[in-house]
């Protein structure tokens, strides 16, 4: 008897095609794109275009000349990888580094394992972490938001809110004094703060997440578990020592927490399939994010936490796999 050949995850029965889902995700990212283009101007547009074009180009080259399989560059997955990679880097990052990050994201993070659905780690985050480790200075030099900036040289660089808190607490300064150097929560929600291209506006990212929920592109389990556990865990430390640890609202609206919880932790290929598994995955991401932010060497921990939990997805799927049709369920 011939063995069945099973394709890579995700395994969902749905009327939507892969391309419809992917382009639906791209459409949901439009609000965050517009906010980033407003605050960072032309550099953000060029960074995004460079990442998208280079990701699609590398996928085409690898499929055409190395794997020699069917071309999938127009299914939207390479485009999403490019957009999310751009969203995870500063607007003033040199274009050459964006291309390098795209090569790593597609070549190492995706195509090495066989392409869409077979990669165990989120490709955009693989590219981001590679750039962070290899080029830490360029990846941590953020332009301050200035509406309609047209040139890279127009931007004034400065620390992000997470960096201000991390460095200030390390020098022994209190949270209350450090918060005076940070935009108020309304500006944090709107995106008027320093950071990577697409992570700055919590409101825009939440709007995109609501759109994907209504279209049933994602489910609520992972984002809610991710954000809820991060808020709850950070609240414990804040309640114990409010002058050493920032409050949970600060954590939710700064850095890449919203972007990671809504868009990268919900990646079909690299996240659990069952609802209970999604919740466990999200809780793990939230806890690791706060642990790294509060006690790690980096002020941000979202990318590392998601990649770490990606490695546990096979075990989570094994533990929470649904019962097969017709399988006897034991009572008690």
MIKOL-360315 format. One record per residue: residue number from 1; residue in one letter; z, x, y of N, C-alpha, C in turn. Coordinates in nm, 2 decimals, padded with zeros to 4 digits. Layout:
NUM	A	Z	X	Y	Z	X	Y	Z	X	Y
...
//
This chain:
1	X	00.00	00.08	-00.12	00.00	00.00	00.00	00.00	00.09	00.12
2	X	-00.09	00.06	00.22	-00.09	00.13	00.34	00.02	00.10	00.43
3	X	00.08	00.20	00.49	00.19	00.18	00.59	00.14	00.13	00.72
4	X	00.22	00.05	00.78	00.18	00.00	00.91	00.20	00.10	01.02
5	X	00.11	00.10	01.12	00.13	00.19	01.23	00.19	00.11	01.35
6	X	00.31	00.15	01.39	00.38	00.08	01.49	00.36	00.15	01.62
7	X	00.32	00.08	01.73	00.30	00.14	01.86	00.43	00.17	01.92
8	X	00.43	00.25	02.03	00.55	00.28	02.10	00.61	00.16	02.17
9	X	00.74	00.17	02.21	00.80	00.07	02.29	00.73	00.06	02.42
10	X	00.75	-00.05	02.49	00.83	-00.17	02.46	00.76	-00.27	02.37
11	X	00.84	-00.34	02.29	00.79	-00.44	02.20	00.83	-00.58	02.25
12	X	00.75	-00.64	02.33	00.78	-00.77	02.39	00.67	-00.86	02.37
13	X	00.70	-00.99	02.33	00.60	-01.09	02.32	00.59	-01.17	02.45
14	X	00.48	-01.15	02.53	00.47	-01.21	02.66	00.33	-01.23	02.69
15	X	00.30	-01.32	02.78	00.17	-01.35	02.82	00.11	-01.25	02.92
16	X	00.20	-01.17	02.97	00.16	-01.07	03.07	00.11	-00.94	03.00
17	X	00.01	-00.88	03.05	-00.04	-00.76	03.00	00.03	-00.64	03.06
18	X	00.01	-00.52	03.00	00.08	-00.40	03.06	00.04	-00.38	03.21
19	X	-00.09	-00.40	03.23	-00.14	-00.37	03.37	-00.08	-00.48	03.47
20	X	-00.07	-00.60	03.42	-00.01	-00.70	03.51	00.13	-00.67	03.55
21	X	00.21	-00.63	03.45	00.34	-00.59	03.47	00.35	-00.47	03.56
22	X	00.27	-00.37	03.54	00.28	-00.25	03.62	00.24	-00.28	03.76
23	X	00.13	-00.35	03.78	00.09	-00.38	03.92	00.19	-00.48	03.99
24	X	00.26	-00.56	03.91	00.37	-00.64	03.96	00.48	-00.56	04.02
25	X	00.51	-00.45	03.95	00.62	-00.35	03.99	00.57	-00.29	04.12
26	X	00.44	-00.24	04.12	00.39	-00.18	04.24	00.40	-00.28	04.36
27	X	00.37	-00.40	04.34	00.37	-00.50	04.45	00.52	-00.52	04.50
28	X	00.61	-00.52	04.41	00.75	-00.53	04.45	00.80	-00.41	04.53
29	X	00.74	-00.30	04.52	00.78	-00.18	04.59	00.72	-00.18	04.74
30	X	00.64	-00.28	04.77	00.58	-00.28	04.91	00.68	-00.28	05.02
31	X	00.79	-00.37	05.01	00.88	-00.37	05.12	00.95	-00.24	05.14
32	X	00.99	-00.17	05.03	01.05	-00.04	05.05	00.95	00.07	05.10
33	X	00.82	00.05	05.06	00.72	00.14	05.12	00.71	00.12	05.27
34	X	00.70	00.00	05.31	00.69	-00.03	05.46	00.80	00.02	05.54
35	X	00.92	00.01	05.48	01.04	00.06	05.55	01.03	00.21	05.56
36	X	00.99	00.28	05.46	00.99	00.42	05.46	00.88	00.47	05.55
37	X	00.76	00.40	05.56	00.66	00.43	05.65	00.70	00.41	05.79
38	X	00.78	00.31	05.82	00.83	00.29	05.95	00.92	00.40	06.00
39	X	01.02	00.43	05.92	01.12	00.53	05.96	01.07	00.68	05.95
40	X	00.98	00.71	05.85	00.94	00.84	05.83	00.79	00.87	05.87
41	X	00.72	00.76	05.90	00.59	00.77	05.95	00.48	00.82	05.86
42	X	00.39	00.89	05.92	00.27	00.95	05.85	00.31	01.04	05.73
43	X	00.41	01.13	05.75	00.45	01.21	05.63	00.49	01.13	05.51
44	X	00.55	01.02	05.52	00.59	00.94	05.40	00.46	00.88	05.34
45	X	00.37	00.84	05.42	00.24	00.79	05.37	00.17	00.90	05.29
46	X	00.16	01.02	05.35	00.09	01.13	05.28	00.16	01.17	05.16
47	X	00.29	01.17	05.16	00.36	01.21	05.04	00.34	01.11	04.92
48	X	00.34	00.98	04.96	00.31	00.88	04.86	00.17	00.89	04.80
49	X	00.07	00.90	04.89	-00.07	00.92	04.84	-00.08	01.04	04.76
50	X	-00.03	01.15	04.80	-00.04	01.27	04.72	00.02	01.26	04.58
51	X	00.14	01.20	04.57	00.20	01.18	04.44	00.12	01.09	04.35
52	X	00.07	00.98	04.41	00.00	00.88	04.33	-00.13	00.94	04.28
53	X	-00.21	01.00	04.37	-00.34	01.06	04.33	-00.32	01.17	04.23
54	X	-00.22	01.26	04.25	-00.20	01.37	04.16	-00.15	01.32	04.02
55	X	-00.07	01.22	04.02	-00.02	01.17	03.89	-00.14	01.11	03.81
56	X	-00.22	01.03	03.88	-00.34	00.97	03.81	-00.44	01.08	03.77
57	X	-00.45	01.18	03.85	-00.54	01.29	03.82	-00.49	01.37	03.70
58	X	-00.37	01.40	03.69	-00.31	01.48	03.58	-00.32	01.40	03.45
59	X	-00.29	01.27	03.46	-00.30	01.18	03.34	-00.45	01.18	03.29
60	X	-00.54	01.17	03.38	-00.69	01.17	03.34	-00.72	01.30	03.27
61	X	-00.68	01.41	03.33	-00.72	01.54	03.28	-00.66	01.56	03.14
62	X	-00.54	01.53	03.12	-00.47	01.55	02.99	-00.53	01.46	02.89
63	X	-00.56	01.33	02.92	-00.62	01.24	02.82	-00.76	01.28	02.79
64	X	-00.84	01.32	02.89	-00.98	01.35	02.87	-01.00	01.48	02.80
65	X	-00.92	01.59	02.83	-00.96	01.72	02.78	-00.86	01.78	02.68
66	X	-00.73	01.72	02.68	-00.63	01.77	02.58	-00.61	01.67	02.47
67	X	-00.57	01.56	02.50	-00.54	01.46	02.40	-00.67	01.40	02.34
68	X	-00.77	01.38	02.43	-00.90	01.33	02.40	-00.88	01.19	02.34
69	X	-00.80	01.11	02.41	-00.78	00.97	02.36	-00.83	00.87	02.47
70	X	-00.81	00.75	02.45	-00.85	00.65	02.55	-00.79	00.67	02.69
71	X	-00.86	00.65	02.79	-00.81	00.67	02.93	-00.73	00.54	02.97
72	X	-00.61	00.57	03.03	-00.53	00.46	03.07	-00.48	00.47	03.22
73	X	-00.56	00.55	03.30	-00.51	00.58	03.43	-00.51	00.45	03.52
74	X	-00.58	00.35	03.48	-00.59	00.23	03.56	-00.50	00.12	03.52
75	X	-00.41	00.15	03.42	-00.32	00.04	03.38	-00.20	00.03	03.47
76	X	-00.19	00.12	03.57	-00.08	00.11	03.67	00.04	00.19	03.64
77	X	00.06	00.25	03.52	00.18	00.32	03.49	00.18	00.46	03.56
78	X	00.06	00.53	03.57	00.06	00.65	03.64	00.08	00.63	03.79
79	X	00.03	00.52	03.84	00.05	00.49	03.98	00.20	00.46	04.01
80	X	00.27	00.39	03.92	00.41	00.37	03.94	00.49	00.50	03.94
81	X	00.45	00.59	03.84	00.52	00.72	03.84	00.50	00.79	03.97
82	X	00.38	00.79	04.02	00.36	00.86	04.15	00.44	00.80	04.26
83	X	00.44	00.67	04.27	00.52	00.60	04.38	00.67	00.64	04.37
84	X	00.72	00.62	04.25	00.86	00.65	04.23	00.90	00.80	04.25
85	X	00.81	00.89	04.21	00.83	01.03	04.24	00.83	01.05	04.39
86	X	00.74	00.99	04.46	00.74	01.00	04.61	00.87	00.95	04.67
87	X	00.91	00.84	04.61	01.04	00.77	04.66	01.16	00.86	04.64
88	X	01.15	00.96	04.55	01.27	01.04	04.51	01.26	01.18	04.58
89	X	01.18	01.20	04.67	01.17	01.33	04.74	01.18	01.31	04.89
90	X	01.21	01.42	04.97	01.21	01.41	05.11	01.07	01.39	05.17
91	X	01.06	01.32	05.28	00.93	01.30	05.35	00.87	01.43	05.40
92	X	00.95	01.54	05.41	00.90	01.66	05.46	00.87	01.77	05.35
93	X	00.88	01.72	05.22	00.85	01.81	05.11	00.71	01.86	05.12
94	X	00.68	01.99	05.10	00.55	02.05	05.10	00.46	01.98	04.99
95	X	00.34	01.95	05.03	00.25	01.88	04.94	00.23	01.95	04.81
96	X	00.23	02.08	04.81	00.21	02.16	04.69	00.33	02.13	04.59
97	X	00.45	02.11	04.64	00.56	02.08	04.55	00.55	01.94	04.49
98	X	00.49	01.85	04.57	00.47	01.71	04.52	00.37	01.72	04.41
99	X	00.27	01.80	04.42	00.17	01.81	04.31	00.23	01.87	04.18
100	X	00.32	01.97	04.20	00.39	02.03	04.09	00.48	01.93	04.02
101	X	00.55	01.85	04.11	00.64	01.75	04.05	00.56	01.65	03.97
102	X	00.44	01.61	04.02	00.35	01.52	03.95	00.31	01.57	03.82
103	X	00.27	01.70	03.81	00.23	01.77	03.69	00.34	01.76	03.59
104	X	00.46	01.79	03.63	00.58	01.79	03.54	00.61	01.65	03.49
105	X	00.60	01.55	03.59	00.63	01.41	03.55	00.54	01.36	03.45
106	X	00.41	01.38	03.47	00.31	01.33	03.38	00.29	01.42	03.26
107	X	00.28	01.55	03.28	00.26	01.63	03.16	00.38	01.65	03.07
108	X	00.49	01.68	03.13	00.61	01.70	03.05	00.69	01.57	03.02
109	X	00.69	01.49	03.12	00.78	01.37	03.10	00.71	01.25	03.03
110	X	00.58	01.25	03.03	00.51	01.13	02.97	00.41	01.17	02.86
111	X	00.31	01.25	02.90	00.20	01.27	02.80	00.23	01.37	02.69
112	X	00.33	01.45	02.70	00.38	01.54	02.59	00.42	01.45	02.47
113	X	00.47	01.34	02.50	00.52	01.25	02.39	00.42	01.15	02.34
114	X	00.30	01.15	02.40	00.20	01.06	02.36	00.15	00.96	02.45
115	X	00.22	00.95	02.57	00.17	00.86	02.67	00.27	00.74	02.69
116	X	00.22	00.64	02.76	00.30	00.52	02.79	00.37	00.46	02.67
117	X	00.50	00.44	02.68	00.57	00.37	02.57	00.63	00.47	02.47
118	X	00.59	00.59	02.47	00.64	00.69	02.38	00.74	00.79	02.44
119	X	00.74	00.80	02.57	00.83	00.89	02.64	00.97	00.85	02.64
120	X	01.06	00.94	02.60	01.21	00.90	02.60	01.28	00.90	02.73
121	X	01.22	00.98	02.83	01.28	01.00	02.96	01.19	00.94	03.07
122	X	01.25	00.89	03.17	01.17	00.84	03.28	01.09	00.95	03.35
123	X	00.96	00.94	03.35	00.88	01.05	03.40	00.90	01.09	03.54
124	X	00.92	00.99	03.63	00.94	01.02	03.77	01.07	01.10	03.79
125	X	01.17	01.07	03.71	01.30	01.14	03.72	01.29	01.28	03.66
126	X	01.21	01.29	03.56	01.19	01.43	03.51	01.13	01.52	03.61
127	X	01.03	01.46	03.69	00.97	01.54	03.80	01.07	01.57	03.91
128	X	01.15	01.47	03.94	01.24	01.49	04.05	01.35	01.59	04.02
129	X	01.40	01.58	03.90	01.51	01.68	03.86	01.45	01.82	03.85
130	X	01.33	01.83	03.80	01.26	01.96	03.79	01.25	02.02	03.93
131	X	01.21	01.94	04.03	01.20	01.99	04.16	01.33	02.02	04.22
132	X	01.43	01.94	04.19	01.57	01.96	04.25	01.63	02.09	04.20
133	X	01.61	02.12	04.07	01.66	02.25	04.01	01.58	02.37	04.06
134	X	01.45	02.35	04.06	01.36	02.47	04.09	01.35	02.50	04.24
135	X	01.36	02.39	04.32	01.34	02.41	04.47	01.45	02.34	04.54
136	X	01.58	02.38	04.53	01.69	02.30	04.58	01.69	02.30	04.73
137	X	01.65	02.40	04.80	01.65	02.40	04.95	01.55	02.29	05.00
138	X	01.43	02.30	04.95	01.33	02.20	05.00	01.36	02.06	04.96
139	X	01.43	02.04	04.84	01.46	01.91	04.80	01.59	01.85	04.86
140	X	01.66	01.93	04.94	01.78	01.88	05.00	01.77	01.90	05.15
141	X	01.65	01.92	05.21	01.63	01.92	05.35	01.56	01.79	05.39
142	X	01.64	01.70	05.44	01.59	01.57	05.47	01.57	01.54	05.61
143	X	01.45	01.48	05.65	01.43	01.45	05.79	01.51	01.32	05.83
144	X	01.56	01.33	05.95	01.63	01.21	06.00	01.53	01.10	06.03
145	X	01.56	00.97	06.01	01.47	00.86	06.04	01.43	00.85	06.19
146	X	01.30	00.86	06.21	01.25	00.84	06.35	01.12	00.76	06.34
147	X	01.13	00.64	06.40	01.02	00.54	06.38	00.89	00.60	06.43
148	X	00.79	00.58	06.34	00.65	00.61	06.37	00.63	00.76	06.39
149	X	00.71	00.85	06.32	00.68	00.99	06.32	00.54	01.01	06.27
150	X	00.46	01.10	06.34	00.32	01.12	06.30	00.30	01.26	06.24
151	X	00.39	01.35	06.26	00.37	01.49	06.21	00.50	01.54	06.14
152	X	00.48	01.62	06.04	00.59	01.68	05.97	00.68	01.76	06.07
153	X	00.62	01.82	06.16	00.70	01.90	06.26	00.78	01.82	06.36
154	X	00.75	01.69	06.36	00.82	01.60	06.46	00.96	01.57	06.41
155	X	00.98	01.58	06.27	01.11	01.54	06.22	01.22	01.64	06.24
156	X	01.34	01.58	06.27	01.46	01.66	06.28	01.54	01.64	06.15
157	X	01.57	01.75	06.09	01.64	01.74	05.96	01.79	01.73	05.98
158	X	01.85	01.67	05.88	02.00	01.65	05.89	02.05	01.62	05.75
159	X	02.18	01.62	05.73	02.24	01.59	05.60	02.24	01.43	05.58
160	X	02.23	01.40	05.45	02.24	01.26	05.42	02.39	01.21	05.42
161	X	02.42	01.08	05.42	02.56	01.04	05.42	02.64	01.09	05.30
162	X	02.57	01.10	05.18	02.64	01.15	05.07	02.68	01.30	05.09
163	X	02.59	01.37	05.15	02.61	01.52	05.17	02.73	01.53	05.27
164	X	02.73	01.45	05.38	02.83	01.46	05.48	02.97	01.44	05.42
165	X	02.98	01.33	05.33	03.10	01.31	05.26	03.14	01.42	05.17
166	X	03.05	01.46	05.09	03.07	01.57	04.99	03.12	01.69	05.05
167	X	03.05	01.74	05.15	03.09	01.86	05.22	03.22	01.85	05.30
168	X	03.23	01.73	05.37	03.35	01.71	05.45	03.48	01.71	05.37
169	X	03.47	01.63	05.26	03.59	01.62	05.17	03.62	01.76	05.12
170	X	03.52	01.84	05.09	03.54	01.97	05.03	03.61	02.06	05.14
171	X	03.59	02.04	05.26	03.66	02.11	05.37	03.79	02.06	05.40
172	X	03.83	01.95	05.34	03.96	01.89	05.36	03.97	01.78	05.47
173	X	03.85	01.74	05.52	03.84	01.63	05.62	03.87	01.50	05.55
174	X	03.92	01.40	05.63	03.95	01.27	05.58	03.82	01.18	05.58
175	X	03.82	01.08	05.50	03.71	00.99	05.49	03.69	00.91	05.62
176	X	03.80	00.87	05.68	03.79	00.79	05.81	03.72	00.87	05.92
177	X	03.75	01.00	05.92	03.69	01.09	06.03	03.54	01.11	05.99
178	X	03.51	01.13	05.86	03.37	01.15	05.82	03.29	01.03	05.84
179	X	03.34	00.91	05.82	03.26	00.79	05.83	03.22	00.77	05.98
180	X	03.28	00.83	06.07	03.24	00.82	06.21	03.11	00.89	06.23
181	X	03.07	00.98	06.14	02.94	01.06	06.15	02.83	00.99	06.08
182	X	02.86	00.88	06.02	02.76	00.81	05.93	02.72	00.67	05.99
183	X	02.60	00.63	05.99	02.56	00.50	06.04	02.64	00.39	05.98
184	X	02.65	00.28	06.06	02.73	00.17	06.00	02.66	00.10	05.89
185	X	02.73	00.01	05.82	02.68	-00.05	05.70	02.55	-00.13	05.72
186	X	02.53	-00.19	05.84	02.41	-00.26	05.86	02.29	-00.16	05.87
187	X	02.31	-00.05	05.93	02.20	00.05	05.93	02.18	00.11	05.80
188	X	02.28	00.13	05.72	02.27	00.18	05.58	02.19	00.08	05.50
189	X	02.21	-00.05	05.52	02.14	-00.15	05.44	01.99	-00.16	05.48
190	X	01.97	-00.14	05.61	01.83	-00.15	05.66	01.75	-00.03	05.64
191	X	01.81	00.09	05.62	01.74	00.21	05.60	01.74	00.31	05.71
192	X	01.82	00.29	05.81	01.82	00.38	05.92	01.92	00.50	05.89
193	X	01.88	00.58	05.80	01.96	00.69	05.76	01.87	00.80	05.69
194	X	01.92	00.92	05.68	01.85	01.02	05.61	01.85	01.01	05.46
195	X	01.75	01.05	05.40	01.74	01.04	05.25	01.60	01.06	05.20
196	X	01.58	01.04	05.07	01.45	01.05	05.02	01.36	00.93	05.07
197	X	01.23	00.94	05.05	01.13	00.85	05.11	01.16	00.70	05.08
198	X	01.19	00.67	04.95	01.20	00.53	04.92	01.33	00.47	04.89
199	X	01.44	00.56	04.90	01.57	00.51	04.86	01.65	00.46	04.98
200	X	01.60	00.46	05.10	01.69	00.44	05.22	01.72	00.30	05.24
201	X	01.64	00.20	05.21	01.66	00.06	05.25	01.71	-00.02	05.13
202	X	01.84	-00.05	05.13	01.89	-00.13	05.02	01.83	-00.27	05.02
203	X	01.82	-00.33	05.14	01.76	-00.46	05.15	01.62	-00.47	05.09
204	X	01.54	-00.38	05.13	01.40	-00.38	05.08	01.39	-00.37	04.93
205	X	01.48	-00.28	04.87	01.48	-00.26	04.73	01.53	-00.39	04.66
206	X	01.63	-00.45	04.72	01.69	-00.57	04.66	01.58	-00.68	04.66
207	X	01.51	-00.69	04.77	01.40	-00.79	04.77	01.30	-00.77	04.66
208	X	01.26	-00.64	04.64	01.17	-00.61	04.53	01.23	-00.64	04.40
209	X	01.36	-00.62	04.38	01.43	-00.66	04.26	01.43	-00.81	04.23
210	X	01.45	-00.88	04.33	01.45	-01.03	04.32	01.31	-01.08	04.28
211	X	01.21	-01.02	04.34	01.07	-01.06	04.30	01.05	-01.03	04.15
212	X	01.09	-00.91	04.11	01.07	-00.88	03.97	01.15	-00.97	03.87
213	X	01.27	-01.01	03.92	01.35	-01.10	03.83	01.28	-01.24	03.83
214	X	01.23	-01.29	03.94	01.16	-01.42	03.94	01.04	-01.42	03.86
215	X	00.97	-01.30	03.86	00.85	-01.29	03.78	00.88	-01.25	03.63
216	X	01.00	-01.23	03.60	01.05	-01.19	03.47	00.99	-01.06	03.42
217	X	00.97	-00.97	03.52	00.93	-00.84	03.49	01.05	-00.76	03.44
218	X	01.17	-00.78	03.49	01.29	-00.72	03.45	01.39	-00.83	03.43
219	X	01.50	-00.79	03.36	01.61	-00.88	03.34	01.73	-00.83	03.43
220	X	01.83	-00.92	03.44	01.94	-00.88	03.53	02.04	-00.78	03.47
221	X	02.04	-00.77	03.34	02.14	-00.70	03.27	02.17	-00.56	03.31
222	X	02.06	-00.47	03.31	02.08	-00.33	03.35	02.12	-00.31	03.50
223	X	02.04	-00.37	03.59	02.08	-00.35	03.73	02.22	-00.40	03.77
224	X	02.26	-00.52	03.72	02.39	-00.57	03.75	02.50	-00.48	03.69
225	X	02.48	-00.44	03.56	02.58	-00.35	03.49	02.59	-00.22	03.56
226	X	02.47	-00.16	03.61	02.47	-00.03	03.67	02.55	-00.04	03.81
227	X	02.51	-00.14	03.89	02.57	-00.15	04.02	02.71	-00.20	04.01
228	X	02.74	-00.29	03.92	02.88	-00.34	03.91	02.97	-00.23	03.86
229	X	02.93	-00.15	03.76	03.02	-00.05	03.71	03.04	00.06	03.81
230	X	02.93	00.10	03.88	02.95	00.20	03.99	03.05	00.15	04.10
231	X	03.03	00.02	04.14	03.12	-00.03	04.24	03.27	-00.03	04.19
232	X	03.29	-00.08	04.07	03.42	-00.09	04.01	03.49	00.04	03.99
233	X	03.41	00.14	03.94	03.47	00.27	03.91	03.50	00.34	04.04
234	X	03.41	00.33	04.14	03.44	00.40	04.27	03.56	00.33	04.34
235	X	03.57	00.20	04.32	03.68	00.13	04.38	03.82	00.17	04.33
236	X	03.83	00.21	04.21	03.95	00.26	04.15	04.00	00.38	04.23
237	X	03.91	00.48	04.25	03.94	00.60	04.32	03.97	00.57	04.47
238	X	03.89	00.49	04.53	03.91	00.45	04.67	04.05	00.39	04.69
239	X	04.09	00.30	04.60	04.22	00.23	04.62	04.33	00.33	04.60
240	X	04.31	00.43	04.52	04.42	00.53	04.49	04.43	00.62	04.61
241	X	04.32	00.68	04.66	04.32	00.77	04.77	04.20	00.74	04.86
242	X	04.22	00.64	04.95	04.11	00.60	05.04	04.07	00.71	05.14
243	X	04.15	00.81	05.17	04.11	00.92	05.26	04.04	01.03	05.19
244	X	04.03	01.02	05.06	03.96	01.13	04.98	03.83	01.07	04.92
245	X	03.83	00.95	04.88	03.71	00.89	04.82	03.66	00.77	04.90
246	X	03.52	00.76	04.92	03.47	00.65	05.00	03.47	00.52	04.92
247	X	03.46	00.41	04.99	03.47	00.28	04.93	03.34	00.25	04.85
248	X	03.35	00.15	04.77	03.24	00.11	04.68	03.11	00.07	04.76
249	X	03.13	00.00	04.87	03.02	-00.04	04.95	02.93	00.08	05.00
250	X	03.00	00.18	05.04	02.93	00.30	05.08	02.85	00.36	04.96
251	X	02.90	00.36	04.84	02.83	00.41	04.73	02.70	00.32	04.70
252	X	02.72	00.19	04.71	02.61	00.10	04.68	02.49	00.12	04.77
253	X	02.52	00.15	04.90	02.41	00.15	05.00	02.36	00.29	05.04
254	X	02.41	00.39	04.97	02.36	00.52	05.00	02.30	00.59	04.88
255	X	02.22	00.69	04.91	02.15	00.76	04.80	02.05	00.68	04.72
256	X	02.03	00.71	04.60	01.93	00.64	04.52	01.99	00.54	04.42
257	X	02.11	00.48	04.45	02.17	00.39	04.36	02.09	00.26	04.34
258	X	02.05	00.20	04.45	01.97	00.08	04.44	01.83	00.11	04.38
259	X	01.77	00.21	04.42	01.64	00.25	04.36	01.65	00.28	04.21
260	X	01.75	00.35	04.17	01.77	00.38	04.03	01.80	00.26	03.95
261	X	01.89	00.18	04.00	01.94	00.06	03.92	01.83	-00.04	03.90
262	X	01.75	-00.06	04.01	01.65	-00.17	04.00	01.52	-00.13	03.94
263	X	01.48	00.00	03.97	01.34	00.04	03.93	01.34	00.14	03.81
264	X	01.43	00.24	03.81	01.42	00.34	03.71	01.50	00.32	03.58
265	X	01.62	00.26	03.60	01.70	00.23	03.48	01.64	00.11	03.40
266	X	01.55	00.04	03.46	01.49	-00.08	03.39	01.35	-00.05	03.33
267	X	01.31	00.08	03.33	01.19	00.12	03.27	01.18	00.08	03.13
268	X	01.08	00.00	03.09	01.07	-00.05	02.95	01.09	00.05	02.84
269	X	01.01	00.16	02.86	01.00	00.26	02.75	01.13	00.34	02.73
270	X	01.21	00.35	02.84	01.32	00.44	02.83	01.46	00.37	02.84
271	X	01.46	00.24	02.83	01.58	00.16	02.83	01.60	00.08	02.71
272	X	01.72	00.03	02.68	01.74	-00.05	02.56	01.66	-00.18	02.56
273	X	01.64	-00.24	02.44	01.57	-00.36	02.42	01.65	-00.48	02.42
274	X	01.77	-00.48	02.37	01.86	-00.59	02.35	01.95	-00.61	02.48
275	X	01.98	-00.73	02.52	02.07	-00.75	02.64	02.20	-00.68	02.64
276	X	02.27	-00.68	02.52	02.40	-00.61	02.52	02.38	-00.46	02.53
277	X	02.27	-00.41	02.47	02.24	-00.27	02.49	02.20	-00.23	02.63
278	X	02.14	-00.32	02.70	02.10	-00.30	02.85	02.23	-00.29	02.93
279	X	02.33	-00.38	02.90	02.46	-00.38	02.97	02.53	-00.24	02.95
280	X	02.54	-00.20	02.82	02.60	-00.07	02.79	02.53	00.04	02.86
281	X	02.40	00.04	02.86	02.32	00.14	02.93	02.35	00.14	03.08
282	X	02.35	00.03	03.14	02.38	00.02	03.28	02.52	00.07	03.32
283	X	02.62	00.03	03.23	02.75	00.07	03.26	02.76	00.23	03.25
284	X	02.70	00.28	03.15	02.70	00.43	03.13	02.64	00.50	03.25
285	X	02.53	00.44	03.30	02.46	00.50	03.42	02.55	00.49	03.54
286	X	02.62	00.38	03.56	02.71	00.36	03.68	02.82	00.46	03.67
287	X	02.89	00.47	03.56	03.00	00.56	03.55	02.96	00.70	03.57
288	X	02.85	00.75	03.51	02.81	00.88	03.52	02.77	00.91	03.67
289	X	02.71	00.82	03.73	02.67	00.84	03.87	02.79	00.87	03.96
290	X	02.89	00.79	03.95	03.01	00.81	04.03	03.09	00.94	03.99
291	X	03.09	00.97	03.86	03.16	01.09	03.82	03.09	01.21	03.88
292	X	02.95	01.21	03.88	02.88	01.32	03.94	02.90	01.33	04.09
293	X	02.89	01.21	04.15	02.91	01.21	04.30	03.04	01.26	04.34
294	X	03.15	01.22	04.27	03.28	01.25	04.32	03.33	01.39	04.27
295	X	03.28	01.43	04.15	03.34	01.55	04.10	03.23	01.66	04.06
296	X	03.11	01.63	04.07	03.00	01.72	04.03	02.96	01.81	04.15
297	X	02.87	01.90	04.12	02.82	02.00	04.22	02.72	01.93	04.31
298	X	02.65	01.83	04.27	02.56	01.76	04.36	02.62	01.64	04.42
299	X	02.58	01.60	04.54	02.63	01.48	04.61	02.58	01.36	04.55
300	X	02.46	01.37	04.48	02.40	01.25	04.42	02.40	01.27	04.27
301	X	02.40	01.15	04.20	02.41	01.16	04.05	02.32	01.06	03.98
302	X	02.24	00.98	04.05	02.17	00.88	03.99	02.06	00.93	03.89
303	X	01.98	01.03	03.93	01.88	01.08	03.85	01.94	01.14	03.72
304	X	02.04	01.22	03.73	02.10	01.28	03.61	02.16	01.18	03.52
305	X	02.23	01.08	03.58	02.29	00.97	03.49	02.19	00.90	03.41
306	X	02.08	00.86	03.48	01.98	00.78	03.40	01.91	00.87	03.29
307	X	01.88	00.99	03.32	01.82	01.08	03.22	01.92	01.10	03.10
308	X	02.05	01.12	03.13	02.14	01.13	03.03	02.15	01.01	02.94
309	X	02.15	00.89	03.00	02.16	00.77	02.93	02.03	00.74	02.85
310	X	01.91	00.79	02.91	01.79	00.78	02.83	01.80	00.84	02.70
311	X	01.87	00.95	02.69	01.88	01.02	02.56	01.96	00.94	02.46
312	X	02.05	00.85	02.51	02.13	00.76	02.42	02.06	00.63	02.38
313	X	01.94	00.60	02.43	01.88	00.48	02.41	01.85	00.45	02.26
314	X	01.80	00.55	02.18	01.78	00.52	02.04	01.90	00.48	01.97
315	X	02.02	00.54	02.00	02.14	00.51	01.94	02.19	00.37	01.98
316	X	02.17	00.34	02.11	02.20	00.20	02.16	02.12	00.10	02.10
317	X	01.99	00.12	02.08	01.90	00.03	02.02	01.94	00.01	01.87
318	X	01.98	00.11	01.81	02.02	00.10	01.67	02.15	00.02	01.65
319	X	02.24	00.04	01.75	02.37	-00.03	01.74	02.36	-00.18	01.78
320	X	02.27	-00.21	01.87	02.25	-00.35	01.92	02.12	-00.42	01.89
321	X	02.06	-00.37	01.78	01.93	-00.43	01.74	01.95	-00.58	01.70
322	X	01.86	-00.67	01.73	01.88	-00.81	01.70	01.86	-00.83	01.55
323	X	01.92	-00.93	01.50	01.91	-00.97	01.36	01.76	-01.00	01.32
324	X	01.72	-00.96	01.21	01.58	-00.99	01.16	01.58	-01.14	01.13
325	X	01.46	-01.20	01.14	01.45	-01.34	01.11	01.47	-01.36	00.96
326	X	01.56	-01.45	00.93	01.59	-01.48	00.78	01.71	-01.39	00.73
327	X	01.76	-01.30	00.81	01.87	-01.22	00.76	02.00	-01.30	00.77
328	X	02.08	-01.28	00.66	02.20	-01.35	00.65	02.30	-01.30	00.75
329	X	02.37	-01.39	00.83	02.47	-01.35	00.92	02.60	-01.38	00.86
330	X	02.69	-01.28	00.85	02.82	-01.30	00.79	02.92	-01.36	00.89
331	X	02.99	-01.46	00.85	03.09	-01.52	00.94	03.22	-01.45	00.92
332	X	03.29	-01.44	01.03	03.42	-01.38	01.02	03.41	-01.23	01.01
//
